[in-house]
């Protein structure tokens, strides 16, 4: 029988990206060694809390330019993006957020739901006095970003969704089979991992670790399918997936089609291109995506592109 910690480390869903230990070890080491990574600023008290929807939502701002809200994956925090955050901040005002129960944002008495967290992000954008912002998220953060665009289209300009399925049965069958194994009982076995070490160093209440795993496990049991809602998304969207992701590339292609992509030839002058974009990145897994330079290599040109008139 596999150990609890091994089972947990292999489980994934829309609301949790429990990355392999080696990958998060790299991200954690990068965060600790770089003074410009937001975690270093947080230790010096440069972060902020926004009181929105009954939660004290932690965020940090780095860089200048058009606002970009950046959302981490499950069991992560702002730090997990490593040098990708710095790359984005060269030409954007990056607003990194620790989602409910993650990082420096303490949990509250409500379910860990992408719907609630999407409402938090929309409220944060308004709290900051921004009319609109680009929103980019990975895994759990990608689900939150997607639901922000669906539920609050008035605050989202461009949308970047990284390694995030849009319906539960989009996962590979073995991933679905593993999801029920993430529970609060796994907490003790996970305490030797960099995920817990980062959590314990940042969380206002480190004793909530088991509670977080329990809530993630509960969220994994919830069925979802946002196919119809995606058809109505107004934000110009970039879908990013790996060719070795936790769902087949065809799932990302299907989401692209829901946004109007892949329906016709783009034309010699590009006039037939859809407004949204799709990137299937070679050699990347769900567990290497969040700090891969290949992600920002496609995201930055997309974010910087000025859409043609009428698009």
Residue pairs with C-beta under 8 A, 6 or more apart in sequence:
3 189
4 181
4 185
4 186
4 189
4 190
5 186
5 189
5 190
5 192
5 193
7 178
7 181
7 182
7 186
8 18
8 181
8 182
8 186
8 189
8 190
8 213
9 18
9 19
9 20
9 21
9 193
10 18
10 178
11 18
11 175
11 178
11 179
11 181
11 182
11 220
12 18
12 139
12 171
12 175
12 178
12 179
12 246
12 286
13 74
13 168
13 171
13 175
13 179
13 219
13 220
14 114
14 139
14 140
14 142
14 143
14 164
14 165
14 168
14 224
15 74
15 112
15 113
15 114
15 140
15 143
15 216
15 219
15 220
16 73
16 74
16 75
16 139
16 140
16 182
16 216
16 219
16 220
17 73
17 74
17 75
17 76
17 138
17 139
17 140
17 163
17 286
17 287
17 290
18 74
18 75
18 182
18 195
18 216
19 27
19 73
19 75
19 76
19 80
19 195
19 286
19 287
19 290
20 287
21 193
21 194
21 195
23 287
23 288
23 291
24 76
24 80
24 193
24 194
24 195
24 198
25 194
26 82
26 291
27 76
27 79
27 80
27 81
27 82
27 194
27 290
27 291
28 79
28 194
28 197
28 198
30 37
30 79
30 82
30 83
30 291
31 37
31 39
31 40
31 79
31 80
31 82
31 198
32 39
34 40
34 82
34 83
34 86
36 62
36 86
37 79
37 82
37 85
37 86
38 47
38 60
38 62
38 78
38 79
38 85
38 96
39 77
39 78
39 79
39 202
41 47
41 60
41 62
42 58
42 60
42 78
42 104
42 202
46 60
47 58
47 59
47 60
47 104
48 58
48 59
48 60
48 61
49 56
49 57
49 58
49 59
50 56
50 57
50 59
50 123
50 124
50 127
50 128
51 57
52 120
52 123
52 124
52 127
53 116
53 119
53 120
53 123
54 108
54 110
55 100
55 105
55 106
55 108
55 120
56 105
56 106
57 97
57 98
57 100
57 105
57 120
57 124
58 97
58 98
58 103
58 104
58 105
59 95
59 96
59 97
59 98
59 124
60 78
60 95
60 96
61 93
61 94
61 95
61 96
62 85
62 86
62 89
62 93
62 94
62 96
63 88
63 89
63 90
63 91
63 92
63 93
63 94
64 92
64 93
65 91
65 92
65 93
66 92
66 93
66 133
66 134
66 157
66 303
67 92
67 93
67 95
67 125
67 128
67 130
67 132
67 133
67 134
68 88
68 92
68 93
68 94
68 95
68 133
68 134
68 135
68 136
68 303
69 95
69 97
69 121
69 124
69 125
69 133
69 134
69 135
69 136
69 145
70 78
70 81
70 85
70 88
70 94
70 95
70 96
70 97
70 136
70 137
70 141
71 97
71 99
71 121
71 135
71 136
71 137
71 138
71 140
71 141
71 142
71 144
71 145
72 78
72 80
72 81
72 96
72 97
72 98
72 99
72 102
72 103
72 137
72 138
72 140
72 141
72 290
73 80
73 138
73 139
73 140
73 141
73 142
73 163
73 290
74 102
74 139
74 140
74 216
75 102
75 195
75 199
75 212
75 216
76 102
76 103
76 140
76 195
76 198
76 290
77 98
77 102
77 103
77 104
77 198
77 199
77 202
78 85
78 96
78 97
78 98
78 103
79 103
79 198
79 202
80 198
80 290
80 291
81 88
81 96
81 138
81 290
81 291
82 290
82 291
83 291
83 293
84 290
84 291
84 292
84 293
84 295
84 296
85 94
85 96
87 293
87 296
87 300
88 94
88 136
88 296
88 299
88 300
91 300
91 304
92 134
92 303
95 124
95 128
95 133
97 105
97 121
97 124
98 104
98 105
98 202
99 105
99 117
99 120
99 140
99 141
99 144
100 107
100 108
100 110
100 112
100 116
100 117
100 120
101 107
101 112
101 208
101 211
101 212
101 215
102 199
102 212
103 199
103 202
103 203
104 202
104 203
104 204
106 203
106 204
106 205
106 208
107 205
107 208
107 211
107 212
107 215
110 116
111 215
111 218
111 219
112 212
112 215
112 216
112 218
112 219
113 219
113 222
114 140
114 143
114 144
114 146
114 147
115 147
115 151
117 144
117 147
118 144
118 145
118 146
118 147
118 148
118 150
118 151
118 152
119 151
119 152
121 135
121 144
121 145
121 148
121 152
122 148
122 151
122 152
122 155
125 132
125 133
125 155
126 155
130 155
131 155
132 154
132 155
132 156
132 157
133 155
133 156
133 157
134 156
134 157
134 158
134 159
134 160
134 303
135 145
135 148
135 149
135 156
135 158
135 159
135 160
135 235
136 145
136 159
136 160
136 162
136 299
136 303
137 143
137 144
137 145
137 146
137 160
137 161
137 162
137 164
138 162
138 163
138 164
138 289
138 290
139 162
139 163
139 164
139 286
139 289
139 290
141 162
142 161
142 162
142 163
142 164
143 164
145 159
145 160
145 161
145 164
146 159
146 161
146 164
146 166
146 226
146 230
147 226
148 155
148 156
149 156
149 159
149 233
149 234
149 235
149 237
150 226
150 229
150 230
150 232
150 233
153 233
153 234
153 235
156 234
156 235
157 235
157 236
158 235
158 236
158 237
158 238
158 302
158 303
159 233
159 235
159 236
159 237
159 238
160 237
160 238
160 240
160 299
160 302
160 303
161 237
161 238
161 239
161 240
161 255
162 240
162 241
162 289
162 290
162 295
162 299
163 240
163 241
163 242
163 245
163 246
163 286
163 289
163 290
165 171
165 246
165 247
165 251
166 225
166 226
166 227
166 230
166 251
166 255
166 258
167 224
167 225
167 226
167 227
168 176
168 222
168 223
168 224
168 225
169 176
169 225
170 247
170 251
170 254
171 179
171 246
171 247
172 246
172 247
172 248
175 246
175 247
179 217
179 220
179 221
180 217
180 220
180 221
182 213
182 216
182 217
182 220
183 213
183 214
183 217
184 210
184 211
184 213
184 214
184 217
186 213
187 209
187 210
187 213
188 210
190 196
190 209
190 213
191 209
196 209
199 206
199 209
199 212
200 206
200 209
203 209
227 258
230 255
230 258
230 259
231 258
231 259
233 259
236 275
236 276
236 307
236 311
237 259
237 276
237 277
238 276
238 277
238 278
238 279
238 298
238 299
238 302
239 252
239 255
239 256
239 259
239 276
239 277
239 278
239 279
240 279
240 281
240 289
240 295
240 298
240 299
241 247
241 249
241 251
241 252
241 279
241 280
241 281
242 280
242 281
242 282
242 283
242 284
242 285
242 286
242 288
242 289
243 249
243 280
243 281
243 282
243 283
243 284
244 283
244 284
244 285
245 252
245 284
245 285
245 286
245 289
246 285
246 286
249 280
252 278
252 280
253 262
253 278
253 280
256 262
256 274
256 276
256 278
257 263
259 274
259 276
260 274
260 275
260 276
261 274
261 276
261 277
261 278
262 274
262 278
263 274
264 272
265 272
266 272
266 273
267 273
275 307
275 311
277 298
277 302
279 298
281 289
281 292
281 294
281 295
281 298
284 292
284 294
284 295
289 295
